[in-house]
Amino acid sequence: MGKRWPRPLGVCLWALGIAAAVWVFLKFLLPCLWPFLLAFLTAAVCEPAVGFLSDKCHLRRGIASALCVLVILASLVGFFLLVVVRLVDEAVGLLEELPRLAAGLPEVLDRVEFTLRRTVDSVPEGVREYLDGALRAIGERAAEIPAALSAWALEKLRAAAAGAPGTVLSLATYAIGSFFISTGFSSIRAFIARQIPESMQKTVHSVKEDILDGAGKWLRAETALLGITFVELTAAFTVMEVEYGAAIALLTALIDALPVFGTGVVLLPWAAVNFIAGNAGRAWGLVITYLVVTIVRECLEPKLIGDQFGVAPAAALLAMYTGFRLCGVAGMVLFPFGLMLLNQMNTKGYIKLWK
């Protein structure tokens, strides 16, 4: 018999191997495969409806697949357009208000400068010289902000224009792939099953069920967080007497549920605009709302995910932090999910990483 690794070392090797595999997948494979993976997921979602239309309504499978895929794609495009229209409408309103906001900006800046100068004049001589230099440096940096923002915006526009053909190609591949995979979904699934040795099929089936179960639990946890965020935002906007507060709260909560974004994408620029406009009360209200929502989410997310996945909240928090450090925002979702899967496999005896 070969020499067995000590259990702690074995656990570390397993963890490192899994982390390396996830990193390779996210770094090299996912950029190429995501249209096909998303297409396969779309086909899997459509399969019950496609089967019903084919078996009960006697439609040809190609026609049934086309109808179901078109419904899914139309729903996604419709939601995207609603969000874009809302953002464009808000942007147009902000542009219309810019002349009025800009007219009050010098007065706001004068008040800020007067307050800072009065504060600097009240400190001892040695510290005053240092603060004077800091204020001059801040003034010089502030003068460079418009040029820096313009350069940043142009760079982002150039990057978006350069990446537009690739994005269009990927989306077209996803749409066409969804139809083709849905049309031959049964044969594709059977082909994948044939590639798995019979001795492993039971284990793979169990792992698949665990993955689907984990995805459902993750979705329930995220839905609970979205609902809590929506209630908090609605209450805050009601207190601040924000017009269409419930609709804005729902849109902000949906943005917060996305992995890359958060409530700060909406609340912090909104607060900045109110500060510039001289509406300090609402600005501070938005900042406080952002802090409260962020703190509540950071406290509840590990607990909810840990409860749903059957792992300790501290372990879920560790997985989220490690995933973020290694793989960015996507790792915050994938690493807790991987921890759940490892816990399920360890509990069922497929692997033995810990007691």
TASUL-V379948 format. One record per backbone hydrogen bond with DSSP energy under -1.0 kcal/mol. NH is the residue of the N-H (numbers start at 0). CO is the residue of the C=O. If there is no record, write none. Layout:
nh=NH co=CO
nh=NH co=CO
This chain:
nh=9 co=5
nh=10 co=6
nh=11 co=7
nh=12 co=8
nh=13 co=9
nh=14 co=10
nh=15 co=11
nh=16 co=12
nh=17 co=13
nh=18 co=14
nh=19 co=15
nh=20 co=16
nh=21 co=17
nh=22 co=18
nh=23 co=19
nh=24 co=20
nh=25 co=21
nh=26 co=22
nh=27 co=23
nh=28 co=23
nh=29 co=24
nh=32 co=28
nh=33 co=29
nh=36 co=32
nh=37 co=33
nh=38 co=34
nh=39 co=35
nh=40 co=36
nh=41 co=37
nh=42 co=38
nh=43 co=39
nh=44 co=40
nh=45 co=41
nh=46 co=42
nh=49 co=45
nh=50 co=46
nh=51 co=47
nh=52 co=48
nh=53 co=49
nh=54 co=50
nh=55 co=51
nh=56 co=51
nh=58 co=52
nh=63 co=59
nh=64 co=60
nh=65 co=61
nh=66 co=62
nh=67 co=63
nh=68 co=64
nh=69 co=65
nh=70 co=66
nh=71 co=67
nh=72 co=68
nh=73 co=69
nh=74 co=70
nh=75 co=71
nh=76 co=72
nh=77 co=73
nh=78 co=74
nh=79 co=75
nh=80 co=76
nh=81 co=77
nh=82 co=78
nh=83 co=79
nh=84 co=80
nh=85 co=81
nh=86 co=82
nh=87 co=83
nh=88 co=84
nh=89 co=85
nh=90 co=86
nh=91 co=87
nh=92 co=88
nh=93 co=89
nh=94 co=90
nh=95 co=91
nh=96 co=92
nh=97 co=93
nh=100 co=96
nh=101 co=97
nh=102 co=98
nh=103 co=99
nh=107 co=103
nh=108 co=104
nh=109 co=105
nh=110 co=106
nh=111 co=107
nh=112 co=108
nh=113 co=109
nh=114 co=110
nh=115 co=111
nh=116 co=112
nh=117 co=113
nh=118 co=114
nh=119 co=115
nh=120 co=116
nh=122 co=119
nh=127 co=123
nh=128 co=124
nh=129 co=125
nh=130 co=126
nh=131 co=127
nh=132 co=128
nh=133 co=129
nh=134 co=130
nh=135 co=131
nh=136 co=132
nh=137 co=133
nh=138 co=134
nh=139 co=135
nh=140 co=136
nh=141 co=137
nh=142 co=138
nh=147 co=143
nh=148 co=144
nh=149 co=145
nh=150 co=146
nh=151 co=147
nh=152 co=148
nh=153 co=149
nh=154 co=150
nh=155 co=151
nh=156 co=152
nh=157 co=153
nh=158 co=154
nh=159 co=155
nh=160 co=156
nh=161 co=157
nh=162 co=158
nh=166 co=162
nh=167 co=163
nh=168 co=164
nh=169 co=165
nh=170 co=166
nh=171 co=167
nh=172 co=168
nh=173 co=169
nh=174 co=170
nh=175 co=171
nh=176 co=172
nh=177 co=173
nh=178 co=174
nh=179 co=175
nh=180 co=176
nh=181 co=177
nh=182 co=178
nh=183 co=179
nh=184 co=181
nh=187 co=183
nh=188 co=184
nh=189 co=185
nh=190 co=186
nh=191 co=187
nh=192 co=188
nh=193 co=189
nh=195 co=192
nh=199 co=196
nh=203 co=199
nh=204 co=200
nh=205 co=201
nh=206 co=202
nh=207 co=203
nh=208 co=204
nh=209 co=205
nh=210 co=206
nh=211 co=207
nh=212 co=208
nh=213 co=209
nh=214 co=210
nh=215 co=211
nh=216 co=212
nh=217 co=213
nh=218 co=214
nh=219 co=215
nh=220 co=216
nh=221 co=217
nh=222 co=218
nh=223 co=219
nh=224 co=220
nh=225 co=221
nh=226 co=222
nh=227 co=223
nh=228 co=224
nh=229 co=225
nh=230 co=226
nh=231 co=227
nh=232 co=228
nh=233 co=229
nh=234 co=230
nh=235 co=231
nh=236 co=232
nh=237 co=233
nh=238 co=234
nh=239 co=235
nh=241 co=236
nh=244 co=241
nh=247 co=243
nh=248 co=244
nh=249 co=245
nh=250 co=246
nh=251 co=247
nh=252 co=248
nh=253 co=249
nh=254 co=250
nh=255 co=251
nh=256 co=252
nh=264 co=261
nh=265 co=262
nh=266 co=262
nh=267 co=263
nh=269 co=265
nh=270 co=266
nh=271 co=267
nh=272 co=268
nh=273 co=269
nh=274 co=270
nh=275 co=271
nh=276 co=272
nh=277 co=274
nh=278 co=273
nh=279 co=277
nh=282 co=278
nh=283 co=279
nh=284 co=280
nh=285 co=281
nh=286 co=282
nh=287 co=283
nh=288 co=284
nh=289 co=285
nh=290 co=286
nh=291 co=287
nh=292 co=288
nh=293 co=289
nh=294 co=290
nh=295 co=291
nh=296 co=292
nh=297 co=293
nh=298 co=294
nh=299 co=295
nh=300 co=296
nh=303 co=299
nh=304 co=300
nh=305 co=301
nh=306 co=302
nh=307 co=303
nh=308 co=304
nh=309 co=305
nh=310 co=305
nh=315 co=311
nh=316 co=312
nh=317 co=313
nh=318 co=314
nh=319 co=315
nh=320 co=316
nh=321 co=317
nh=322 co=318
nh=323 co=319
nh=324 co=320
nh=325 co=321
nh=326 co=322
nh=327 co=323
nh=331 co=328
nh=332 co=329
nh=333 co=329
nh=334 co=330
nh=336 co=332
nh=337 co=333
nh=338 co=334
nh=339 co=335
nh=340 co=336
nh=341 co=337
nh=342 co=338
nh=343 co=339
nh=344 co=340
nh=345 co=341
nh=346 co=342
nh=347 co=343
nh=349 co=344
nh=350 co=344
